Amino acid sequence: MISYKEDGMMSVEKGILLLGHGSRRQDANEGLKALAAMAAAGLGVPVDPVYFQFGRPTLAEGVARLVAEGKKEIIIIPAFLFPGMHLHKDVPEALEDLRLQYGDEVRFVLTPCIGPDPRLVEIVWERLQEAAGEVSTNGRLSGERVCDPGAITALSRALIEDNIGEEFFRKRFPGGEGEIVRRVVHALGNPAVAPLMRFHPEAVAAGVAALKRGALLFTDVRMVQVGINKGALKELKGKAVCLIHHPRVCAAARAAGVTRAMAAVRAFKEQLPGSVVVIGNAPTALEEVLDQVERGLEPALIVGTPVGFVGAAESKARLLESRVPYITLLGRQGGSPAAVAVVNALLALARGEAGL
């Protein structure tokens, strides 16, 4: 929605207004100002707070100031949790009046409100902890010290299901997919990643089958390799390899002017067919794997959860279009812990156990 110039800065012709309801209590209005300041700091561009009722500046006043500054497009972000009468009727009517007032001189964009965003779950959980100190889950207090490994696993699973909801798993990620999602949520400590998980329809079956036959696992970084359950892998006669530090890979990367992660994939390419590829860190490794897939070298499964601001989301979006079975986590989030969690959940399923 927000366009940027080539230098990465938002166009000077655009302005941003954070629209709150407003209150007769001035201290209540201070929260919107604080949120606008945090948003401005995060975006690196001005974000001005305005109020629909009771507070100042009003929406009309905020628009007038931005127009006076030469803004040709004004983006209005409602700081409303859910769409009530104001967003269904009152705000659109106010914007229509502003459009009539400014004509073609200014373009107005009204974004959706916050809504039931899964990222709010973590905030709700934190508020519960702050309010109660100890939250009861299945007869046990989360604040109670738990030392038994089996009890820790059971309690973790219960807390994850309480956070996200058992219905979510039944409807969205049943069976083996849900086991993997639980494990990833547990590894990252963040329920908000659950809706970001994506599975090829054949991913779980293909991954379990490959592990049962002792498939070779290729990992992009050592952190992924060392995190995989070695006992389970040995039991299934599998092996995890990582070539990123191999001298020949390092030399090849320098000679070709590419990342070591890419060079490692190229060194492994002849063994790609039938293997399980696990990319937890390097987007360039995932891109190189997909290049090899296009050349006909197809792994049994690709676990792709690279993390970062450059190429991570794009490489995973490309993975979603692959014909090879895949498991991934959308966007910039992910990392080695997520990739390890996916593999260890698959190893558990291959041994007839729960993923978490």
C-alpha positions in Angstrom: 0.0 0.0 0.0 2.8 2.4 0.9 5.1 3.0 -2.1 8.7 3.8 -1.7 11.3 5.6 -3.7 14.4 3.8 -4.9 16.3 4.9 -1.8 13.8 3.1 0.3 12.1 6.1 1.8 8.4 6.6 1.5 7.3 9.2 -1.1 7.1 12.7 0.4 3.7 13.0 -1.3 2.2 10.5 1.2 1.1 11.1 4.7 0.0 8.7 7.4 -2.7 9.3 10.0 -3.3 6.9 12.9 -7.0 7.3 13.7 -8.3 6.6 17.2 -11.8 6.9 18.7 -10.8 9.6 21.2 -11.9 10.2 24.7 -13.0 13.0 27.0 -10.2 11.9 29.3 -7.0 13.3 28.0 -4.9 10.6 29.7 -6.8 8.0 27.6 -5.8 9.9 24.4 -2.1 9.7 25.3 -2.0 6.0 24.4 -2.7 6.8 20.7 0.1 9.3 20.7 2.5 6.8 22.2 1.4 4.2 19.6 1.9 6.7 16.7 5.4 7.5 18.0 6.3 3.8 18.1 5.0 3.3 14.6 6.9 6.3 13.3 10.1 5.0 14.9 9.6 1.6 13.4 8.7 2.8 9.9 11.1 5.7 9.8 8.4 8.1 8.6 6.0 10.5 10.4 2.8 8.9 11.7 0.4 11.5 13.1 -2.3 10.6 15.7 -5.8 12.0 15.1 -9.1 11.4 16.9 -12.6 10.7 15.5 -14.3 12.1 18.6 -13.5 14.2 21.6 -9.7 14.4 21.1 -7.6 16.9 19.1 -6.4 17.0 16.4 -9.5 15.7 14.7 -9.4 13.7 11.5 -10.3 16.8 9.5 -7.5 18.8 11.2 -4.9 16.1 10.6 -5.9 16.0 6.9 -5.7 19.8 6.6 -2.2 19.9 8.1 -0.9 17.2 5.7 -2.5 18.8 2.7 -0.9 22.1 3.8 2.5 20.2 3.8 1.8 19.2 0.2 0.7 15.6 0.7 -1.2 14.2 -2.3 -2.1 10.9 -0.7 -3.2 10.3 2.9 -3.3 6.8 4.4 -5.6 6.5 7.4 -5.0 3.5 9.7 -7.8 2.9 12.2 -6.5 2.0 15.7 -9.7 0.1 16.3 -9.6 -3.5 17.4 -12.8 -4.5 15.5 -15.0 -2.9 12.9 -18.0 -1.4 14.6 -20.5 1.3 13.6 -17.8 4.0 13.3 -15.8 2.0 10.7 -18.9 0.7 8.9 -20.6 4.1 8.6 -19.2 7.1 10.4 -15.6 7.2 9.2 -16.5 6.4 5.5 -19.0 9.2 5.6 -16.4 11.6 7.1 -14.0 10.6 4.4 -16.5 11.2 1.7 -17.0 14.7 3.0 -13.2 15.2 2.9 -13.1 13.9 -0.7 -15.7 16.4 -1.7 -13.8 19.1 0.1 -10.4 18.4 -1.6 -11.6 16.9 -4.9 -8.9 15.3 -7.0 -6.2 17.2 -5.2 -5.9 14.5 -2.5 -6.3 10.7 -2.5 -7.5 9.0 0.7 -6.8 5.4 1.6 -8.5 3.8 4.6 -6.9 0.6 5.7 -8.7 -2.2 7.6 -8.8 -2.1 11.4 -6.5 -4.4 13.5 -9.1 -7.2 13.6 -8.6 -10.7 15.0 -4.9 -10.9 14.1 -3.2 -14.1 15.3 -0.3 -11.9 16.6 -2.6 -10.6 19.3 -2.8 -14.0 20.9 0.6 -13.5 22.5 -0.5 -10.2 24.0 -3.7 -11.8 25.4 -1.6 -14.5 26.9 0.8 -12.0 28.5 -2.1 -10.0 29.9 -3.5 -13.2 31.5 -0.1 -14.0 33.1 0.1 -10.4 34.4 -3.4 -10.5 35.8 -3.3 -13.9 37.4 0.4 -14.6 37.9 -0.4 -18.3 37.6 -2.8 -19.6 34.9 -4.3 -22.9 35.4 -4.0 -25.4 32.6 -5.5 -28.9 32.9 -5.2 -28.8 36.6 -1.6 -27.6 36.7 -0.4 -24.1 37.4 1.9 -22.7 34.7 3.9 -21.0 37.5 4.5 -24.3 39.2 8.0 -25.7 38.8 8.0 -28.8 36.6 11.1 -31.0 36.3 9.9 -34.3 34.8 10.7 -34.2 31.0 7.4 -36.0 30.1 5.4 -33.6 32.2 7.1 -30.6 30.6 6.3 -31.9 27.2 2.6 -32.6 28.1 2.2 -29.2 29.7 3.8 -27.5 26.8 1.4 -29.2 24.4 -1.6 -28.3 26.6 -0.5 -24.6 26.8 0.0 -24.4 23.0 -3.4 -25.9 22.4 -4.9 -23.5 24.9 -3.2 -20.5 23.2 -4.2 -21.5 19.7 -7.3 -23.6 20.2 -7.8 -27.2 19.5 -10.4 -26.3 16.8 -7.6 -24.6 14.9 -5.7 -27.8 14.7 -8.8 -29.9 13.8 -9.8 -27.6 11.0 -6.5 -26.1 9.7 -3.8 -28.6 10.5 -5.1 -32.0 11.5 -3.0 -35.2 12.0 0.7 -35.1 11.2 0.6 -31.4 10.0 -0.7 -30.4 13.4 2.1 -32.3 15.2 4.7 -30.4 13.2 3.0 -27.1 13.8 2.9 -27.7 17.6 6.6 -28.5 17.6 7.5 -25.3 15.6 5.4 -23.2 18.0 7.1 -24.8 20.9 10.6 -24.3 19.4 10.0 -20.6 18.7 7.9 -19.9 21.7 5.4 -18.0 19.5 1.8 -19.1 18.8 1.5 -16.4 16.2 3.6 -18.5 13.7 1.1 -21.3 13.6 -1.1 -19.7 10.9 2.0 -19.0 8.8 2.9 -22.7 8.4 2.3 -24.2 4.9 2.4 -27.8 3.7 2.4 -29.4 0.3 -0.4 -32.0 0.4 2.1 -34.9 0.2 4.7 -33.3 2.5 4.2 -35.3 5.7 3.7 -38.7 4.0 6.8 -38.0 1.8 8.9 -36.9 4.7 8.0 -39.8 7.0 8.5 -42.3 4.1 11.9 -40.9 3.3 13.1 -40.9 6.9 11.8 -44.5 7.4 14.0 -45.7 4.5 17.1 -43.9 5.9 17.2 -41.0 3.5 20.2 -38.6 3.6 19.5 -35.2 5.1 21.2 -32.1 3.7 21.3 -29.1 6.0 22.4 -25.6 5.1 24.1 -24.8 8.4 25.7 -26.7 11.2 23.1 -25.3 13.7 20.4 -27.3 11.9 22.6 -30.4 11.7 23.5 -30.5 15.4 19.9 -29.8 16.4 18.4 -32.9 14.7 17.7 -35.8 17.0 20.7 -38.0 16.4 19.3 -41.0 18.3 16.1 -41.1 16.2 18.1 -40.5 13.0 20.5 -43.4 13.8 17.6 -45.7 14.7 16.2 -45.0 11.2 19.6 -45.5 9.6 19.7 -41.9 8.4 22.4 -39.3 8.3 22.5 -35.5 8.3 25.3 -33.8 6.4 26.4 -30.2 6.2 29.0 -29.0 3.7 29.1 -25.3 4.3 32.5 -25.3 6.1 34.1 -27.9 3.7 37.3 -26.4 2.3 36.3 -27.2 -1.3 32.9 -25.6 -0.8 34.6 -22.4 0.6 37.0 -22.3 -2.3 34.2 -22.8 -4.8 32.1 -20.0 -3.3 35.1 -17.6 -3.5 35.8 -18.6 -7.1 32.2 -18.2 -8.2 31.4 -15.1 -6.1 28.4 -16.8 -4.4 27.5 -17.6 -0.9 28.9 -20.8 0.8 25.3 -22.0 1.2 24.8 -21.9 -2.5 28.1 -23.6 -3.2 27.3 -26.3 -0.7 24.0 -27.1 -2.5 25.9 -27.3 -5.8 28.4 -29.7 -4.2 25.5 -31.9 -3.0 23.4 -31.7 -6.1 24.0 -35.3 -7.3 22.7 -36.6 -4.0 19.6 -34.4 -4.0 17.2 -37.0 -5.6 15.4 -38.8 -2.8 17.1 -36.8 0.0 15.5 -34.5 2.6 16.7 -31.0 2.3 16.6 -28.8 5.4 17.2 -25.1 5.0 16.9 -23.2 8.2 19.1 -20.1 7.7 20.1 -19.2 4.1 17.6 -18.0 1.5 20.3 -18.4 -1.1 20.6 -22.1 -0.3 16.8 -22.5 -0.8 16.9 -20.6 -4.1 19.8 -22.8 -5.3 17.9 -26.0 -4.3 14.9 -24.8 -6.3 17.2 -24.1 -9.3 18.4 -27.7 -9.1 14.8 -28.9 -8.9 14.0 -27.1 -12.1 16.9 -29.0 -13.7 15.2 -32.3 -12.6 17.0 -33.0 -9.4 14.1 -33.6 -7.0 14.5 -34.2 -3.3 11.9 -36.3 -1.4 11.1 -33.3 0.8 12.2 -29.7 1.2 12.0 -28.1 4.6 12.4 -24.4 3.9 12.4 -22.0 6.8 15.2 -19.5 6.1 15.0 -16.3 8.1 15.9 -12.7 7.4 15.0 -9.5 5.6 16.8 -10.2 2.3 15.4 -13.0 0.2 13.8 -15.1 2.9 10.1 -14.4 2.2 10.8 -14.4 -1.6 12.5 -17.8 -1.6 9.7 -19.3 0.5 7.1 -17.8 -1.8 8.9 -19.6 -4.7 8.9 -22.8 -2.7 5.1 -22.7 -2.5 5.0 -23.1 -6.3 7.3 -26.1 -6.3 6.1 -29.5 -7.4 8.3 -31.1 -4.8 6.7 -31.8 -1.4 7.6 -28.9 1.0 7.1 -27.6 4.5 7.6 -23.9 5.1 6.9 -20.9 7.3 5.7 -17.8 5.4 7.4 -14.4 5.5 10.7 -13.3 7.1 10.3 -15.5 10.2 11.8 -18.9 10.6 15.4 -19.9 11.3 17.3 -23.0 12.3 15.1 -23.7 15.4 12.0 -23.9 13.1 13.7 -26.2 10.6 15.0 -28.5 13.4 11.6 -28.6 14.9 10.0 -29.7 11.6 12.6 -32.5 11.2 12.4 -33.7 14.8 8.6 -33.8 14.5 8.9 -35.9 11.3 11.4 -38.2 13.0 8.9 -38.7 15.9 6.1 -39.5 13.4 8.3 -41.9 11.6 8.9 -43.8 14.9 5.1 -43.8 15.6 5.2 -41.1 18.2 3.6 -37.7 18.6 5.4 -34.8 17.0 5.6 -33.0 20.4 
